[in-house]
């Protein structure tokens, strides 16, 4: 696996364009040689290990344990910096400038000096390591690409919706009926681990669709959307539906650049889903309760389900729909038409 | 397994800043509200770091507990799990103070000779 870009054997995400042709997602192979060449010269540094005798001077001073206390105190103040993490660009710049070099004695030598007299502690090399303060959000790269996607959408007048649910909650069925009835320009990006079945089903409605197969991946990421966008005809006022991989856990973490998040929850799934998978429901702008035509055949406690949604995300709109019977679909279309970028 | 994607991002950032130096440790702040499985993260890290300058590096993970302040009664509570509303009489919204962090705080590298 390439750790520069994260692509490689385990990340075999592929795109299928509108003609079903497979397109590789990662094209930035030019980054690969850089990491390799940088690593090699340092293997020549081994002769420097002759400088170990210097460590004897350090071992005579018994003040090393005190340096431990200092390093710990450095860590505590970081909790005050949490508010800064919300500013995307700032965290990135700081990480470069604040690369301080702290001499930092490790725990291991001290353990040894406890056991051995100082003069015999040849193994007790006080290591001096460079400390890099990074302060970088793990999802920084994804979030920056998501921001780029948002800019792309703004430039084209596209309104993007991220549809998430467990597998089988009815995302594709809802889209198929919606695309036939909404009467507005639409496009779809379909995310699944494998097959182009969903994209084919969408194309059968006359709507352009791109399939993203994530392979082993359990969610869509912003870069996959960025790669798919040039494959879609996107005109002004297009509604772009992004059907995420069926999964109530992982997709919630990854911003795709969408304007609104829609979480589907079918009435065959149980009323407690929002309480059991709070992360994804917490991020929802709209919760669609699907398959409501089945309610007469189920012991479904509708008030309890609505209360569970409200408990986790009181700001979410909730609509009850059935893509099969058409119940509630008009309200869903109204909600879509009211959305503005 | 979104931990695999996150691990790749962590390693990418760390190796970018390592300047070819061997990475000895990486310290993360992971809030309890982030939906990250720590054991999965460690597993992915060891696997992904193999063959890189971060191979064998120690992954320090500081878990940041979730705290929130009620916008009604203004009390600060620690959250055992997700909740949007305060259990107080006003049932007002809770503002998350901490627990949603997912940060690469710092790392230690062997110095350039």
Interface residues (C-beta under 8 A of the other chain):
Chain A: X1 X3 X4 X5 X6 X10 X11 X35 X38 X39 X41 X42 X45 X48 X75 X78 X79 X82 X85 X95 X96 X99 X101 X104 X127 X128 X129 X130 X131 X132 X133 X134 X135 X136 X137 X138 X139 X140 X141 X142 X216 X217 X218 X219 X221 X249 X250 X252 X253 X254 X278 X279 X282 X311 X312 X313 X314
Chain B: X1 X2 X4 X5 X6 X8 X9 X10 X11 X12 X13 X14 X15 X17 X18 X19 X20 X21 X22 X24 X27 X28 X29 X33 X34 X35 X48 X52 X53 X54 X62 X64 X81 X82 X83 X84 X85 X93 X98 X101 X102 X103 X104 X105 X106 X107 X108 X109 X110 X111 X112 X113
